[in-house]
Amino acid sequence: MGVLAATPEWERWVVLTPAFVVGIGLIAGVLILLGRALASSIRESGHPRWIYIGLAGVVAAVVVMTYLGISLPRE
């Protein structure tokens, strides 16, 4: 009886697997394109050090706000 009850779960995973593969591929493609555009922008900018400092500042602000438990208001 347990095997019969578990069958729909396996069927669901078999049906959803292609959607997961395609979705992960799309996300990876977008991230690759955005990464290449960012790298190109940094290379072409006159002051790439400022871009790195700005990115580090944004990451640091997000980490500190997350650590402090600050949540931004949602409209």
Phi and psi in radians as a Rosetta constraint file:
Dihedral C 1 N 2 CA 2 C 2 CIRCULARHARMONIC -1.137 0.35
Dihedral N 2 CA 2 C 2 N 3 CIRCULARHARMONIC -0.612 0.35
Dihedral C 2 N 3 CA 3 C 3 CIRCULARHARMONIC -1.189 0.35
Dihedral N 3 CA 3 C 3 N 4 CIRCULARHARMONIC -0.699 0.35
Dihedral C 3 N 4 CA 4 C 4 CIRCULARHARMONIC -1.174 0.35
Dihedral N 4 CA 4 C 4 N 5 CIRCULARHARMONIC -0.599 0.35
Dihedral C 4 N 5 CA 5 C 5 CIRCULARHARMONIC -1.251 0.35
Dihedral N 5 CA 5 C 5 N 6 CIRCULARHARMONIC -0.487 0.35
Dihedral C 5 N 6 CA 6 C 6 CIRCULARHARMONIC -1.488 0.35
Dihedral N 6 CA 6 C 6 N 7 CIRCULARHARMONIC -0.203 0.35
Dihedral C 6 N 7 CA 7 C 7 CIRCULARHARMONIC -1.052 0.35
Dihedral N 7 CA 7 C 7 N 8 CIRCULARHARMONIC -0.793 0.35
Dihedral C 7 N 8 CA 8 C 8 CIRCULARHARMONIC -1.060 0.35
Dihedral N 8 CA 8 C 8 N 9 CIRCULARHARMONIC -0.552 0.35
Dihedral C 8 N 9 CA 9 C 9 CIRCULARHARMONIC -1.113 0.35
Dihedral N 9 CA 9 C 9 N 10 CIRCULARHARMONIC -0.785 0.35
Dihedral C 9 N 10 CA 10 C 10 CIRCULARHARMONIC -1.143 0.35
Dihedral N 10 CA 10 C 10 N 11 CIRCULARHARMONIC -0.678 0.35
Dihedral C 10 N 11 CA 11 C 11 CIRCULARHARMONIC -1.114 0.35
Dihedral N 11 CA 11 C 11 N 12 CIRCULARHARMONIC -0.692 0.35
Dihedral C 11 N 12 CA 12 C 12 CIRCULARHARMONIC -1.094 0.35
Dihedral N 12 CA 12 C 12 N 13 CIRCULARHARMONIC -0.769 0.35
Dihedral C 12 N 13 CA 13 C 13 CIRCULARHARMONIC -1.151 0.35
Dihedral N 13 CA 13 C 13 N 14 CIRCULARHARMONIC -0.650 0.35
Dihedral C 13 N 14 CA 14 C 14 CIRCULARHARMONIC -1.150 0.35
Dihedral N 14 CA 14 C 14 N 15 CIRCULARHARMONIC -0.660 0.35
Dihedral C 14 N 15 CA 15 C 15 CIRCULARHARMONIC -1.287 0.35
Dihedral N 15 CA 15 C 15 N 16 CIRCULARHARMONIC -0.651 0.35
Dihedral C 15 N 16 CA 16 C 16 CIRCULARHARMONIC -1.455 0.35
Dihedral N 16 CA 16 C 16 N 17 CIRCULARHARMONIC -0.278 0.35
Dihedral C 16 N 17 CA 17 C 17 CIRCULARHARMONIC -0.994 0.35
Dihedral N 17 CA 17 C 17 N 18 CIRCULARHARMONIC -0.826 0.35
Dihedral C 17 N 18 CA 18 C 18 CIRCULARHARMONIC -1.061 0.35
Dihedral N 18 CA 18 C 18 N 19 CIRCULARHARMONIC -0.616 0.35
Dihedral C 18 N 19 CA 19 C 19 CIRCULARHARMONIC -1.150 0.35
Dihedral N 19 CA 19 C 19 N 20 CIRCULARHARMONIC -0.697 0.35
Dihedral C 19 N 20 CA 20 C 20 CIRCULARHARMONIC -1.128 0.35
Dihedral N 20 CA 20 C 20 N 21 CIRCULARHARMONIC -0.740 0.35
Dihedral C 20 N 21 CA 21 C 21 CIRCULARHARMONIC -1.119 0.35
Dihedral N 21 CA 21 C 21 N 22 CIRCULARHARMONIC -0.800 0.35
Dihedral C 21 N 22 CA 22 C 22 CIRCULARHARMONIC -1.142 0.35
Dihedral N 22 CA 22 C 22 N 23 CIRCULARHARMONIC -0.751 0.35
Dihedral C 22 N 23 CA 23 C 23 CIRCULARHARMONIC -1.089 0.35
Dihedral N 23 CA 23 C 23 N 24 CIRCULARHARMONIC -0.780 0.35
Dihedral C 23 N 24 CA 24 C 24 CIRCULARHARMONIC -1.133 0.35
Dihedral N 24 CA 24 C 24 N 25 CIRCULARHARMONIC -0.661 0.35
Dihedral C 24 N 25 CA 25 C 25 CIRCULARHARMONIC -1.112 0.35
Dihedral N 25 CA 25 C 25 N 26 CIRCULARHARMONIC -0.721 0.35
Dihedral C 25 N 26 CA 26 C 26 CIRCULARHARMONIC -1.133 0.35
Dihedral N 26 CA 26 C 26 N 27 CIRCULARHARMONIC -0.768 0.35
Dihedral C 26 N 27 CA 27 C 27 CIRCULARHARMONIC -1.097 0.35
Dihedral N 27 CA 27 C 27 N 28 CIRCULARHARMONIC -0.760 0.35
Dihedral C 27 N 28 CA 28 C 28 CIRCULARHARMONIC -1.095 0.35
Dihedral N 28 CA 28 C 28 N 29 CIRCULARHARMONIC -0.711 0.35
Dihedral C 28 N 29 CA 29 C 29 CIRCULARHARMONIC -1.095 0.35
Dihedral N 29 CA 29 C 29 N 30 CIRCULARHARMONIC -0.756 0.35
Dihedral C 29 N 30 CA 30 C 30 CIRCULARHARMONIC -1.130 0.35
Dihedral N 30 CA 30 C 30 N 31 CIRCULARHARMONIC -0.750 0.35
Dihedral C 30 N 31 CA 31 C 31 CIRCULARHARMONIC -1.122 0.35
Dihedral N 31 CA 31 C 31 N 32 CIRCULARHARMONIC -0.653 0.35
Dihedral C 31 N 32 CA 32 C 32 CIRCULARHARMONIC -1.140 0.35
Dihedral N 32 CA 32 C 32 N 33 CIRCULARHARMONIC -0.789 0.35
Dihedral C 32 N 33 CA 33 C 33 CIRCULARHARMONIC -1.100 0.35
Dihedral N 33 CA 33 C 33 N 34 CIRCULARHARMONIC -0.755 0.35
Dihedral C 33 N 34 CA 34 C 34 CIRCULARHARMONIC -1.167 0.35
Dihedral N 34 CA 34 C 34 N 35 CIRCULARHARMONIC -0.647 0.35
Dihedral C 34 N 35 CA 35 C 35 CIRCULARHARMONIC -1.130 0.35
Dihedral N 35 CA 35 C 35 N 36 CIRCULARHARMONIC -0.728 0.35
Dihedral C 35 N 36 CA 36 C 36 CIRCULARHARMONIC -1.155 0.35
Dihedral N 36 CA 36 C 36 N 37 CIRCULARHARMONIC -0.677 0.35
Dihedral C 36 N 37 CA 37 C 37 CIRCULARHARMONIC -1.142 0.35
Dihedral N 37 CA 37 C 37 N 38 CIRCULARHARMONIC -0.704 0.35
Dihedral C 37 N 38 CA 38 C 38 CIRCULARHARMONIC -1.119 0.35
Dihedral N 38 CA 38 C 38 N 39 CIRCULARHARMONIC -0.778 0.35
Dihedral C 38 N 39 CA 39 C 39 CIRCULARHARMONIC -1.080 0.35
Dihedral N 39 CA 39 C 39 N 40 CIRCULARHARMONIC -0.707 0.35
Dihedral C 39 N 40 CA 40 C 40 CIRCULARHARMONIC -1.141 0.35
Dihedral N 40 CA 40 C 40 N 41 CIRCULARHARMONIC -0.725 0.35
Dihedral C 40 N 41 CA 41 C 41 CIRCULARHARMONIC -1.129 0.35
Dihedral N 41 CA 41 C 41 N 42 CIRCULARHARMONIC -0.703 0.35
Dihedral C 41 N 42 CA 42 C 42 CIRCULARHARMONIC -1.161 0.35
Dihedral N 42 CA 42 C 42 N 43 CIRCULARHARMONIC -0.727 0.35
Dihedral C 42 N 43 CA 43 C 43 CIRCULARHARMONIC -1.099 0.35
Dihedral N 43 CA 43 C 43 N 44 CIRCULARHARMONIC -0.674 0.35
Dihedral C 43 N 44 CA 44 C 44 CIRCULARHARMONIC -1.451 0.35
Dihedral N 44 CA 44 C 44 N 45 CIRCULARHARMONIC -0.272 0.35
Dihedral C 44 N 45 CA 45 C 45 CIRCULARHARMONIC -1.276 0.35
Dihedral N 45 CA 45 C 45 N 46 CIRCULARHARMONIC 2.703 0.35
Dihedral C 45 N 46 CA 46 C 46 CIRCULARHARMONIC -1.308 0.35
Dihedral N 46 CA 46 C 46 N 47 CIRCULARHARMONIC -0.461 0.35
Dihedral C 46 N 47 CA 47 C 47 CIRCULARHARMONIC -2.322 0.35
Dihedral N 47 CA 47 C 47 N 48 CIRCULARHARMONIC 1.349 0.35
Dihedral C 47 N 48 CA 48 C 48 CIRCULARHARMONIC -1.124 0.35
Dihedral N 48 CA 48 C 48 N 49 CIRCULARHARMONIC -0.421 0.35
Dihedral C 48 N 49 CA 49 C 49 CIRCULARHARMONIC -1.096 0.35
Dihedral N 49 CA 49 C 49 N 50 CIRCULARHARMONIC -0.658 0.35
Dihedral C 49 N 50 CA 50 C 50 CIRCULARHARMONIC -1.140 0.35
Dihedral N 50 CA 50 C 50 N 51 CIRCULARHARMONIC -0.626 0.35
Dihedral C 50 N 51 CA 51 C 51 CIRCULARHARMONIC -1.155 0.35
Dihedral N 51 CA 51 C 51 N 52 CIRCULARHARMONIC -0.758 0.35
Dihedral C 51 N 52 CA 52 C 52 CIRCULARHARMONIC -1.109 0.35
Dihedral N 52 CA 52 C 52 N 53 CIRCULARHARMONIC -0.700 0.35
Dihedral C 52 N 53 CA 53 C 53 CIRCULARHARMONIC -1.134 0.35
Dihedral N 53 CA 53 C 53 N 54 CIRCULARHARMONIC -0.725 0.35
Dihedral C 53 N 54 CA 54 C 54 CIRCULARHARMONIC -1.116 0.35
Dihedral N 54 CA 54 C 54 N 55 CIRCULARHARMONIC -0.766 0.35
Dihedral C 54 N 55 CA 55 C 55 CIRCULARHARMONIC -1.102 0.35
Dihedral N 55 CA 55 C 55 N 56 CIRCULARHARMONIC -0.725 0.35
Dihedral C 55 N 56 CA 56 C 56 CIRCULARHARMONIC -1.118 0.35
Dihedral N 56 CA 56 C 56 N 57 CIRCULARHARMONIC -0.656 0.35
Dihedral C 56 N 57 CA 57 C 57 CIRCULARHARMONIC -1.136 0.35
Dihedral N 57 CA 57 C 57 N 58 CIRCULARHARMONIC -0.727 0.35
Dihedral C 57 N 58 CA 58 C 58 CIRCULARHARMONIC -1.133 0.35
Dihedral N 58 CA 58 C 58 N 59 CIRCULARHARMONIC -0.779 0.35
Dihedral C 58 N 59 CA 59 C 59 CIRCULARHARMONIC -1.093 0.35
Dihedral N 59 CA 59 C 59 N 60 CIRCULARHARMONIC -0.744 0.35
Dihedral C 59 N 60 CA 60 C 60 CIRCULARHARMONIC -1.111 0.35
Dihedral N 60 CA 60 C 60 N 61 CIRCULARHARMONIC -0.713 0.35
Dihedral C 60 N 61 CA 61 C 61 CIRCULARHARMONIC -1.112 0.35
Dihedral N 61 CA 61 C 61 N 62 CIRCULARHARMONIC -0.719 0.35
Dihedral C 61 N 62 CA 62 C 62 CIRCULARHARMONIC -1.137 0.35
Dihedral N 62 CA 62 C 62 N 63 CIRCULARHARMONIC -0.732 0.35
Dihedral C 62 N 63 CA 63 C 63 CIRCULARHARMONIC -1.127 0.35
Dihedral N 63 CA 63 C 63 N 64 CIRCULARHARMONIC -0.789 0.35
Dihedral C 63 N 64 CA 64 C 64 CIRCULARHARMONIC -1.134 0.35
Dihedral N 64 CA 64 C 64 N 65 CIRCULARHARMONIC -0.763 0.35
Dihedral C 64 N 65 CA 65 C 65 CIRCULARHARMONIC -1.140 0.35
Dihedral N 65 CA 65 C 65 N 66 CIRCULARHARMONIC -0.647 0.35
Dihedral C 65 N 66 CA 66 C 66 CIRCULARHARMONIC -1.168 0.35
Dihedral N 66 CA 66 C 66 N 67 CIRCULARHARMONIC -0.738 0.35
Dihedral C 66 N 67 CA 67 C 67 CIRCULARHARMONIC -1.102 0.35
Dihedral N 67 CA 67 C 67 N 68 CIRCULARHARMONIC -0.691 0.35
Dihedral C 67 N 68 CA 68 C 68 CIRCULARHARMONIC -1.370 0.35
Dihedral N 68 CA 68 C 68 N 69 CIRCULARHARMONIC -0.207 0.35
Dihedral C 68 N 69 CA 69 C 69 CIRCULARHARMONIC 1.398 0.35
Dihedral N 69 CA 69 C 69 N 70 CIRCULARHARMONIC 0.399 0.35
Dihedral C 69 N 70 CA 70 C 70 CIRCULARHARMONIC -1.364 0.35
Dihedral N 70 CA 70 C 70 N 71 CIRCULARHARMONIC 2.264 0.35
Dihedral C 70 N 71 CA 71 C 71 CIRCULARHARMONIC -2.057 0.35
Dihedral N 71 CA 71 C 71 N 72 CIRCULARHARMONIC 2.332 0.35
Dihedral C 71 N 72 CA 72 C 72 CIRCULARHARMONIC -1.325 0.35
Dihedral N 72 CA 72 C 72 N 73 CIRCULARHARMONIC 2.557 0.35
Dihedral C 72 N 73 CA 73 C 73 CIRCULARHARMONIC -1.178 0.35
Dihedral N 73 CA 73 C 73 N 74 CIRCULARHARMONIC 2.504 0.35
Dihedral C 73 N 74 CA 74 C 74 CIRCULARHARMONIC -1.892 0.35
Dihedral N 74 CA 74 C 74 N 75 CIRCULARHARMONIC 2.338 0.35
